[in-house]
Amino acid sequence: MKSLIYITLLWLLLPGMAVAQSTEDFFSGSERFFAAHVTDGKVDYKGINADPSALNALLDQARDIKVNASDADTYRAFWINTYNLVVIKGIIDNYPINSPLDKAGFFDKTKYAVGGEKITLTDIENKKLRAVFNDARVHFVLVCGAQGCPPLISQAYTPANVDSLLEQQTKLAVNNPNFIKVKGKKVGVSEIFKWYKEDFVTKDQTLVGFLNKYRTTPIADGAKISYYSYDWRLNAQ
């Protein structure tokens, strides 16, 4: 009887154990990939194009991994890494390319088999992350393959580090004088803040209020905000 109970429990636990192992393998593989191919926010597309086997293996893993938003840290880490890997895959599939915008539908038409379904980059950003978590920090970790984006880091997001890295990358971005350009009471900000205004500005918070939550040197109240043009040139080494 005890043996039967043990076998029954094992069969019940096996699917969860398999998912945990597959996500762990995905995170560790992503860590190795980003460490090998990303330096100072720039990506070695030439090297990846010469040997895309590691990238393809990671996306093969991502194809069948299903994560649940109830495990918020695993869910966010999976979809952030997957987004960044899929951007690189899209560039490699069209390599050489000078900008992701050189490929029509790069973000909103081309579908990838990840997370148990076929979805676009826009779907990952809007449906898998923004619609599930009300967290504007996500805009500083999803890297669109362009120089105007916040930089890609040379490590993977994991359940253990995802929240601290969201905080870190947001602080780095809003304190970067090339990203937030302050001259007295004139402040130039990325068009990210215009495209996703509803994520940063609410009835209880202005854009300056959001920025000042993370800035070392606060922006003055009443600052005049303008948006500088996005730099869509490829973030290549």
C-alpha positions in Angstrom: 0.0 0.0 0.0 2.8 2.4 0.9 4.5 1.6 -2.4 1.3 2.4 -4.3 0.9 5.8 -2.5 4.6 6.6 -3.2 4.2 5.8 -6.9 1.0 7.8 -7.1 2.6 10.8 -5.5 5.6 10.5 -7.7 3.4 10.6 -10.8 1.6 13.7 -9.5 4.9 15.5 -8.8 6.8 14.5 -11.9 5.3 17.2 -14.2 6.1 20.0 -11.7 9.6 18.6 -11.3 10.1 18.5 -15.1 9.0 22.1 -15.4 11.3 23.2 -12.7 14.2 21.4 -14.3 13.5 22.8 -17.7 13.3 26.4 -16.4 16.5 26.0 -14.4 18.2 24.7 -17.6 16.8 27.6 -19.5 18.0 30.2 -17.0 21.5 28.7 -16.7 21.8 28.4 -20.5 20.6 32.0 -20.9 23.2 33.1 -18.4 26.0 31.5 -20.4 24.7 32.9 -23.6 24.4 36.5 -22.5 27.8 36.4 -20.7 29.4 35.1 -23.9 27.8 37.5 -26.4 26.9 40.7 -24.6 29.5 43.3 -23.6 28.7 46.8 -22.3 25.2 46.5 -23.6 26.3 45.6 -27.1 25.6 42.3 -28.8 28.0 40.2 -30.9 25.6 39.6 -33.7 28.4 38.7 -36.1 29.6 35.9 -33.8 26.1 34.6 -33.1 25.3 34.6 -36.8 28.5 32.5 -37.4 27.3 29.9 -34.9 23.7 30.3 -33.8 23.5 26.8 -32.2 23.4 28.1 -28.6 20.7 30.6 -29.4 18.6 28.1 -31.3 18.9 25.6 -28.4 17.7 28.1 -25.9 14.7 29.0 -28.0 14.0 25.3 -28.5 13.8 25.0 -24.7 11.6 28.1 -24.4 9.2 26.7 -27.0 7.8 24.1 -24.5 8.2 25.9 -21.2 4.9 27.0 -19.6 5.1 29.4 -16.7 2.3 30.6 -14.5 2.0 34.2 -13.3 1.2 32.9 -9.8 5.0 32.2 -9.6 5.7 35.9 -10.4 9.5 35.7 -10.2 9.9 32.7 -12.5 7.2 34.1 -14.8 8.8 37.5 -15.2 12.3 36.1 -15.5 11.2 33.7 -18.2 9.4 36.2 -20.4 12.1 38.9 -20.0 14.9 36.5 -21.1 12.7 35.1 -23.8 11.9 38.6 -25.2 15.6 39.5 -25.3 16.5 36.2 -26.9 13.8 36.5 -29.5 14.9 40.0 -30.5 18.4 38.6 -31.1 16.9 35.7 -33.1 14.9 38.1 -35.2 18.1 40.0 -36.0 20.0 36.9 -36.8 17.2 35.6 -39.1 17.6 38.8 -41.1 21.4 39.3 -40.7 23.1 41.6 -41.8 20.6 44.3 -40.8 21.2 47.9 -39.6 18.1 48.2 -37.5 15.2 46.0 -36.3 12.9 48.4 -38.2 14.5 47.3 -41.5 12.4 44.2 -41.2 8.7 44.9 -41.7 6.7 43.5 -38.8 9.7 42.7 -36.7 7.9 43.4 -33.5 4.2 42.9 -34.3 3.9 40.4 -37.2 6.7 37.8 -36.9 5.6 35.0 -34.6 7.9 32.8 -32.5 7.1 29.5 -30.8 7.8 30.2 -27.2 6.0 29.5 -23.9 3.8 26.9 -25.5 2.3 29.2 -28.1 3.1 31.3 -31.2 3.4 34.9 -30.4 5.1 38.2 -31.4 7.5 40.4 -29.5 4.6 42.9 -29.0 2.5 40.1 -27.5 5.3 39.2 -25.0 5.6 42.8 -23.9 2.0 43.8 -23.8 0.1 40.6 -23.1 2.6 38.5 -21.0 4.1 41.3 -19.0 2.4 44.7 -19.1 -1.1 43.3 -18.9 -0.2 41.0 -16.0 2.1 43.2 -13.9 1.6 46.9 -13.3 5.3 47.5 -13.2 6.8 50.3 -15.4 10.3 49.0 -14.6 9.8 46.3 -17.3 10.6 49.0 -19.9 14.2 49.1 -18.8 14.9 45.4 -19.2 13.2 44.5 -22.4 15.8 45.4 -25.1 14.5 46.0 -28.6 17.9 45.5 -30.4 18.4 49.3 -30.9 20.9 51.8 -29.4 18.0 53.9 -28.1 17.0 51.0 -25.8 18.2 50.7 -22.2 21.2 48.4 -22.5 21.1 44.6 -22.5 22.9 43.1 -19.6 25.4 40.3 -19.8 23.5 38.0 -17.5 20.2 36.3 -17.3 17.2 37.3 -15.3 16.4 34.5 -12.8 13.7 34.0 -10.2 16.3 34.9 -7.6 17.5 38.2 -9.1 14.6 39.5 -11.3 13.3 42.0 -8.9 16.7 43.4 -7.9 17.7 43.6 -11.5 14.5 45.4 -12.5 15.3 47.9 -9.7 18.9 48.2 -10.8 18.3 48.7 -14.5 15.6 51.3 -13.8 17.9 53.3 -11.6 20.8 53.0 -14.1 18.5 54.2 -16.9 17.0 57.3 -15.2 20.3 58.4 -13.9 22.1 58.0 -17.2 22.6 61.6 -18.6 22.4 60.2 -22.2 19.0 58.7 -21.4 17.5 61.5 -19.2 19.0 64.8 -20.5 18.6 67.5 -17.9 19.5 71.1 -18.5 18.1 73.3 -15.8 14.3 73.0 -16.0 14.4 71.4 -19.4 14.4 67.6 -19.5 14.7 65.5 -22.6 13.5 61.9 -22.2 13.3 58.9 -24.4 10.2 58.3 -26.5 9.6 55.2 -24.4 8.0 57.6 -21.9 5.6 58.8 -24.6 4.8 55.5 -26.2 3.9 54.0 -22.8 2.8 57.1 -21.0 0.0 55.3 -19.1 2.7 53.1 -17.4 4.5 56.1 -15.9 1.8 58.8 -15.5 -1.3 58.2 -13.3 -3.8 60.4 -11.5 -1.4 60.2 -8.5 1.9 60.5 -10.3 3.5 62.7 -12.9 6.4 61.6 -15.1 8.8 63.7 -13.1 7.4 62.0 -10.0 8.2 58.6 -11.4 11.7 59.6 -12.4 12.5 61.1 -9.1 11.6 57.9 -7.3 14.8 56.5 -8.9 17.0 59.5 -9.5 20.0 60.4 -7.4 19.6 64.1 -8.3 15.9 64.9 -8.4 14.4 66.8 -11.4 12.8 70.1 -10.3 9.1 70.4 -10.1 7.6 72.2 -13.1 10.4 71.0 -15.4 9.6 71.2 -19.1 9.6 67.7 -20.6 10.4 67.0 -24.3 11.0 63.8 -26.1 14.2 63.2 -28.2 14.1 61.0 -31.3 14.7 57.3 -30.7 17.9 55.8 -32.0 16.9 52.7 -34.0 20.5 51.8 -35.1 21.4 48.2 -34.2 23.0 47.7 -30.7 25.8 45.7 -32.2 29.4 45.4 -31.0 
